[in-house]
Amino acid sequence: QRLEGELREVEMGLRGEIQRLEGELRKTEATLRGEIHRLDQKIERAKVELLKWTFGFWVGNIAVLSGIMFALFRAFVGK
């Protein structure tokens, strides 16, 4: 009976420890989810910024190519 009592005490201690660890795990999970959400937002902002720069580069290239084509057209047709 003494052994059963000690086993119950150990079991209760282990159950308490498991509950404490589960609580810590839930807190850690919530923290990680928050961090992941924050990183997702940063990535989305970076995508938007990259898209703006890509569009600006594309428009700039079109403008330069149009200018070169216009100059060549005037040089060859204007004669």
C-alpha positions in Angstrom: 0.0 0.0 0.0 2.9 2.3 0.7 4.2 1.6 -2.8 0.8 2.4 -4.3 0.7 5.7 -2.4 4.1 6.7 -3.7 3.1 5.7 -7.2 0.0 7.9 -6.9 2.1 10.8 -5.7 4.5 10.3 -8.6 1.6 10.0 -11.1 0.0 13.2 -9.7 3.3 15.0 -10.0 3.7 13.8 -13.6 0.2 14.8 -14.5 0.9 18.2 -13.1 4.1 18.5 -15.0 2.4 17.4 -18.2 -0.3 20.0 -17.7 2.3 22.7 -17.1 4.2 21.7 -20.2 1.0 21.7 -22.3 0.4 25.2 -21.1 3.9 26.3 -22.1 3.4 24.6 -25.4 0.2 26.5 -26.1 1.9 29.8 -25.2 4.8 29.0 -27.5 2.5 28.0 -30.3 0.5 31.2 -30.0 3.8 33.2 -30.0 5.0 31.3 -33.1 1.7 31.9 -34.9 2.0 35.6 -34.2 5.6 35.7 -35.5 4.5 33.8 -38.6 1.7 36.2 -39.2 4.1 39.1 -38.8 6.5 37.6 -41.3 3.7 36.9 -43.8 2.8 40.6 -43.6 6.4 41.6 -44.2 6.7 39.3 -47.2 3.5 40.7 -48.7 4.8 44.3 -48.3 8.1 43.2 -50.0 6.1 41.6 -52.9 4.2 44.8 -53.4 7.3 46.9 -53.3 9.0 44.5 -55.8 6.0 44.7 -58.1 6.1 48.5 -58.1 9.8 48.5 -59.0 9.3 45.9 -61.7 6.5 47.9 -63.2 8.6 51.1 -63.1 11.5 49.3 -64.8 9.2 48.0 -67.5 7.7 51.4 -68.2 11.2 52.9 -68.3 12.4 50.3 -70.8 9.4 50.9 -73.0 10.0 54.6 -73.0 13.7 54.2 -73.9 13.0 51.7 -76.6 10.3 53.9 -78.0 12.7 56.8 -78.1 15.4 54.8 -79.8 12.8 53.5 -82.4 11.5 57.0 -83.0 15.1 58.3 -83.5 15.9 55.5 -85.9 12.6 56.0 -87.7 13.3 59.7 -88.2 16.9 59.0 -89.2 16.0 56.5 -91.9 12.6 57.9 -93.1 13.4 61.5 -92.7 16.1 61.5 -95.4 
